[in-house]
Amino acid sequence: MAGFKKNTLAIGSIIILVFSVIAFVFVPAAGGQSNDGSKTMIGKWKNKQLDYTADGLFFREYQQLHRSAELRGYLRNDNNNKAQQEFIERQIMRTAFNSSMIQLAAREEALNAGFYLPNKNINKALISFYTDSTGAYSEKLYNRTSEQQRLANRRQVIDYLTAQRYIEDNFGTYDNIFGLKTSSAETAFVQKMAEKERIFKYVVFEESQFPQDKIRAYGEEHAEMFAEHNLLMLTFASQEDANKTAQALQKGEITFEDAVVTNSTKMGTDANGKLLSPYRTTVNRTFPESKDLDTVLKLGVDEMSPVVKTSSGYAIVKCTAPAKAADFTLPETQDRVLSYMKSNERGIIEDYLEQKAKTFIEAAKIGGFAHEASINDLVVQTSNPITLNYGNAAILPQISYQSDSFFTAGVRNETFFKKAFALKQGEISDPILLGANVLVLQLDEEKNSSEETQNNIANSYRQFASVWYYEYPLAMLAYQQLSWGQQTFIDFVLNSKNFTDNFNAVFNQKD
């Protein structure tokens, strides 16, 4: 609430929201009430309604969230896309509705528990509505405010402070009064997860080191997979459309070339009906059923297929020339073979790199890690301190995606952590497959984490476990992570049998 929010969630950079295409008709009610003066109920917690009124909780939450989103740049629409703008507005309204229901639930639960709000607390909070530019209370400003607006301000304060009482009783405050607590033993347990930090020397066997002669050998062994086929294709969304065109072609009512222009959807072809990628690997993917693939591959020059099924619909195919064998001496052909191997025969590349790594390891155990690396033109790199943090949990020191990029593929790899943290000082690891690369590690140093790191873990753990962020609607809009305790409460409210959701029924109305 304006004038009262504190303990805000820091959002350091503009987040570009990723929008899906969602079909809806959004018609907000003018003024929030029907012509007969009855209120529009958009939600309910137990027996307490959330109404769509000009001075109600939902409209206040919407206005505040809209202002905050605008200040953060979330409403930016560089292309003036109307559909995108409507979707953004819809997201803001939905998020405002959810936050309104959370506030309503907190308020009602506090009242049901017998909470009483003293007048002195209300009056103290009301001062913020009547302060001048210096922050001092202005009687002149108070007198200029209409009685209706004063009552609305008072209602707003009462609603906020009542909900606030429930939230602070359950989640505490920044001075650690009230709310959820984390025990010292629990915190110490979490800190112990990062008690030891390890620094590794390492070398990387990258997939780019897979030799050209092996790429060429694979291509020549599977030459038919890389042949270039000269095919034209008519594509159709339905079998019925394909059959109609096939009959017209058989009767001579239309030529294949004309059908490309008038009948084909051109899915996977250019404007002339030619396959966008004419190679056998693409042809295989285009016709997933073996009988259809065989039909296409057996076509003679100028021969036309019957209707065949494709991966995205139906087609009629015409062969215009014999298939052309691939020239595996050409760099572009070798690139195409390697690309295919990366997608379909990765095991061959991985086996080669792992064998290279094993050979290096055996030599390094005798001649030394750095010496063997220099002989094999490998660069010895040094990691930042790494802790045992499976999944890169935010409350513990994380593997850096910038400075330790080769390790990032291992953040959810048990084998990586088991091998890395089983090493003794100076010991060399077995090959570790991480993503597209194979790494060999040597433990360079193990040390206790600093007092600063341990303190940061304790503070982060408390933040993640129990802190309530008051700008949570903005965080929800930007899909940011909230504290575990806060997210649990939000999920409890929005999934509760006590929650009645009438949002879509109200805002999906048609003219």
N, C-alpha and C positions, 0 to 999 in steps of 0.2 A: 504494500500500500504506500502511495506517495507520502513522503514525510516520515515514515516509520521503518522502512526496510533497512536492514543492516546485515552484516555477515554475508556479503554478496559473493557469488561464485565468479571468480576471475576467468574471463574468456579472452585469451590473448590475441586472437586473430579472427578476421572475418571468415566465417564458415559458409561455404557455398552449399546451399541445400540442394540435394539431388531429388528431382521431382519425377514421379512416375506419371504415366498418362492414366488419369482416372476420370471416368465419365460421370458427371453429376450436374444437377440443376440447382444453383445456389440463389435463393431469393430471400434475403433478410427481411424480416417484418419491419414495416415502417413504424418506429416508435415503440415497438415491442408489445403492444397491446392491440386487441381486436377492437372493432368499431363500437361494440357494446360495453367496452370498458373492462372486460374480463381479462385476467392475466394469462400469459402463455407459459405453461409449465414446461421447462426444457430438461429438468432432472429432479431427482428427489433422493434424500438420504433418510431412510426410515420413513417417517411421516412428514418430514420438513421439505417443502418444495423449494426448488431454485427456479425463480421466475425470470422471464425476459422482460425487464423493465428498464427505463432510461436511467434510473438511479439505483439499480440493483447490483448485486455482487458480480454477476456474470459480465455486465456491461463495464463495470470498473476494471475487472481483470482483463477484459479484451482491450480497453483503451490503454492500460498500462503496458501490456505486452506488445501492442502495436507500436507504441512510442519507442519502447526498448528495442524492438526488432528493427525499426527504422534507423535508430541511432547506430546500431551495429552493422547496418548495411545489408540486412537479410532481405529487404524489400526491393533490392536492386533488380531491375528488369531491363537490361540494356537493349533488348530487341523489341520492347513494347509488345510482348506476347500476351494477348488477352487471356488465353487459357492458362498460361503460367501464373499470371497475376491473380486470377480467380482461385487457382490452386493454393497459392501462398496465403490468400485471405482465408481460405477454407482451413488451412493448417493452423493459422493463428486462432481462428474461432474455436476450433476443436481443442487446441491446447488450453485456451482460456476457459473453456467449459470444464475440462478435466481439473484444472487448478481451482476453479470455483467449487467444484464438488469436494475437493480435498479440504479446502477452507471450511466449507459448510459442514462436512463430517467432523472435523476437529472442533468446530464451535459447538455443535450439538452434543458431542461426547463430553465436552467440558461442562455444559449446562446440565446434562443428565447426571453428571457426577456431583452436582450441587455447587458448582462454582458461582461465586458472587463477585461482581465487579464493582468496587467502590467508586463513588462519584469523583473523588479526588484524583483517581487514576485516569478517569475519563477526561476531566477538565485539563489535567496536565498534558495529556496527549493532544487535546484539541488546540492547544496554543500554536502548534505548527501550521495550522490553517490560517492563522491571523498574524503572521510575522511579516515585517517589512524587509527591504533589501539588506538591512544590516543584521537581520536575525532577531530583532527585538519585537516584542508583542506590540501590535498596533490596534488601539481601541478604534481608531478611525476606520481601519479595514474591517474590523468586526461589525461596526455600526452600518457599514455599507453593504454587508452581506445580508441577503434576504432571510427571513425566518425559515422559509422552506429549505434554503441551502444549508442553514445552520443545523436544521434537524437531520438533513441528509449527511452532513459531516459527522454529527454525533452518532448516527446509526452506523456509519462506516467505522468509526473509532471503536464502538462497542463490539461490532462483528470481528474486527481485527484483533483487539486485545483478548477477546474470549478465545478465539482460535489460537492465539499466541500462547495463552496460558497452557492449553493442552499440548501444544508443540514443545514448549520449553520444559514442561513436566516430564515429557517422554524422551526428548532428545537433548535436553540440557542447553546451556548457554556457553559462550566462549570463555567465561570465567569458571567453567566446570562445575556450575551449580545445577542441581537437578539432573534428570535425564539418564540415558544409557551410560553405563560406565564400562571401561575396559580394565580388567584386573591387571595388577603388576605382573603376575605370573604369566598371564596370557600375552601381555606385551613382550615380556622377556622371551617367550617361546617364539614369537614372530621375529624378534631381533636376532635370535640365534640362527635363524634360517640364513642370515647374511653375515654371520660372525666371521667367516673366513672368505677372503678374496684371493683369487688365483690369477696370475699373469702367465700367459703362454707365449712361447715362440711357436711359429707355425709356418708351414708352406702349403701352397694350394696347387692342386692339379686340376686345371680348368678344362671344360669340355672343348675349348678352342684349341687345346693341345692334341686333340684326336687327329692323327696324321692323315694327310691327303691320300696316300697310297691305300689306306684301309677304306677310306670313303669311296675311292674309285673301284676298289675290289668288290665292295658290297654292291655298288651300282651295276657293275658288269655281271655279277652273279644273279642279280634280279633285274636284268635289263628290260624285261617287258613292263616292269612297274614304272619306268621312266620314259617310255615311248610317247611320242606326240601323235594324238589321234585327230584326224581331220573330220570333224563332225559338226553338223548343223542340228539345232534342236528347237522344236516347237514345244512350249511348256503351257500347262493348263492347271487351273485350280481344282477342277473336278473331272472325273472320268467321263461324265456325260458330255462336257465340252470337247474333250479329246476325241471321243467317238464320233461326234458330229463332224469335226474337221477331218478325221480319217476317212469317213465316207465321202466327203466332198473331194478329197484328194484322189480317192479311188475312181470316182466318176469323172474326174477331170474338170470339175467345176471351179477349182482354184489351184494355183501352183503352190509349191512348197514355199517359194520365195515371197509370194503375196501373203500366204498364211502367216509368215513371220511378222509381217507388218500389221495385219488386221486381226489375227486370232490369238497370237502368242502373248503370254504374260511376260516373257523374256526373263524369267527367273533363272539366273545363272548363265545368261547369254548376253552378247552385245546386241546392238540394234539390228544386226543382220542375222541373228540367230546362232552365231558362232559361240562355242563354249568359252567362257571367260578364262578358264584354265584348261587347256586341251590335253593335259598329261594323264597317263593311266591312273595315277594315284587319285586324281580328282574324279575321273570317270567311275572308279570303284565306289567312291563315296556317293556319287550322284545316283547310282543304281544299286541300292543295298541288297536287293533280292537277286540271288545268283542266276535264276532263269532269265531275268530281264537283262542283267549284265552280259550274259552269254549271247543273248539275241543281238545286243548292240555291237559287241566285239566281232561277231561273225558277219556283219554287214559287208557286202561288196561295194565297190565304187558305184555311186549313183543309186544304190539300193536304199529303200526306205523301210523303217521298222513298223510293226503294228504299234498300237498303244502300249506303252510300258510304264511301270510305276517308278517314280523317282523318290528321293528323300523328302521332297516338298510338294509332291502332287503327281501329275501325269505328264507324259511326253511322247512325241513322235520324233524319231531321230533319222537323219539322212547322212550317209557317208559320202564325202566329196573326193577323197584321195586315200591311198594306202597309208597306214600308220608309218611314222618316221622314227627310226631307231635313234636313241640318244647318243650323243658324242661325249663320252666321259672324260675326254681330255680338256674339255672346256670348263673354265672356272664356274660359270653360271650353272652348268649341269651338276658339278660337284656340290655347289651350294644347295641345289635343290635336293640332292641325295642326302646331304647332312641334315637339312631341315626335316626331311621325312624320317630319318633315323632318330632325331631328337623326339619326335612325336610318337613313333611307332616301334622303334628298336633301341630305346634308351639303355636297355640292359647291356647291349654290346659296348656302348660308349663307357658306361659305368664300370664294366668288367675290365676294360683296358686301363682306365685311370686307376682303379684299385690295384691292378697288377703292377703298374708303374710305381704306385705309392709303396707297395710291399717291397719292391726291389730297392727303393730309396731307403726304407726303414732298415733293412738288413745292412746296407752299406753304412748308414749313419750310426748304427750301433758300434761299428768298428772305427770308422774314420771321423766321426763327429758330425753333428747336425748341420752346423754352418758350413763345414768343409764340403760335405756331399751336396748341399744345396747349391753352392757356387759351381761345382762341377757339372750339375744338371741344369744350370741356368734358372734356378728357382730363387725367388726373393724370400728371405726370411723376414717375416713380419712379427710385430709384437702387439699383443692384444691389450686393451684397457683392462683394469681389474674386473674380474667376472665372479659373480656370486651364484650360488645354487638357486636359481630363480626360474623354474620351469613355467613357461607361459608368459614370461616378462611381466609379472604382476607389478602394478604401479606403485605399491607400497614398499617394494624392495628395489635396490639398484638394478637398473635394466641394462641389457645388452643394447648398445647404440646402433641404430640403423645407419648412421652416418660413418662413424669411425671404425666400427667392427662389422662391416657389411657382410663379410663372408660367414659370420656366426649367426646372422639373423635367421637363416633357414633352420637353425638348431634350437630355437627358443621353445619349440614343442616336440623336440626329438629326445626321447629318453636315452637312446643309445649314445647320443652326444654327451649328455650330462654324466652318464655312468662312466664312460671312458675318460672324459676330461677330469672328473673329480676322483677317479681311482688312481691317477698317476702319482708316483712319488717324485721327489725333487730330481730334476734332470732326466726323468724317464720319458721315453718316446712312445706315443700312442700307436695303436693299430690304425689302419685307414678308417676315416669317418666320412661317410657320404652325407653331405649337406647340400640339399637342392641339386644344382647341376654340377657341383664340384666335389672333389675329394680332398679332405684336409688331413694333414699329419701334424700332431701337436707335440710339443715338449714343454713340460712344466718348468717355468723359469723361476717363479717365486710364489710362495703362499704366505699371506700375512693376515693379521687381524684387521678387521675394518675399523675405521677411525671412530672416535667418540662422536664426531659430527654426523657421520653416517648413521650410527646407532640412534642418535637423538632424532634424526630426520625420519627414521623408520617408525619410532614410537609416535611421533606427531602425525605422520601419514596414516598410521593404523587407526589412531583415534578419529581422524578426519573421515576415513573411509567407513569406519564402523558406525559412527553415531551422529556426526555433525549434520545439522539441518541448514541447507542453503536457501536463502530467502528469494533468490532470483531463479528458483527452480523452473518456473514456466519457460523462461528464456532458454535454459539448459535443455528442457524437454523438446522445445521447438528445434533446437540445433542438434538433437540426438546426442547430447553429452552425457557422460556417466555421472550419476549422483552417488552419494554415500550409500552403502549397503542398507543401513537402517532406514534412511529416507525412502529409498526405492522400494523397500519391503512394505512400508506404510502406504505408499502411493498405490502399489499393486493390490494391497489388501482392500483399499477403498474402492478402486475401480473394478475389482473382481468380486466384490461382496454382494451377497443376496440382498443387502439393505440398500444397494445402489440401483436406482431406476434411471436408465439412459433414454431420454426422449429427444436427443440432439438431432438425429437424422430425420425423425418424424417432423420436426419443426422446420429445419433448414433445407430439407429436400423438397419443399412444396413447389408446385408448378403454378404458373400464372393461371 
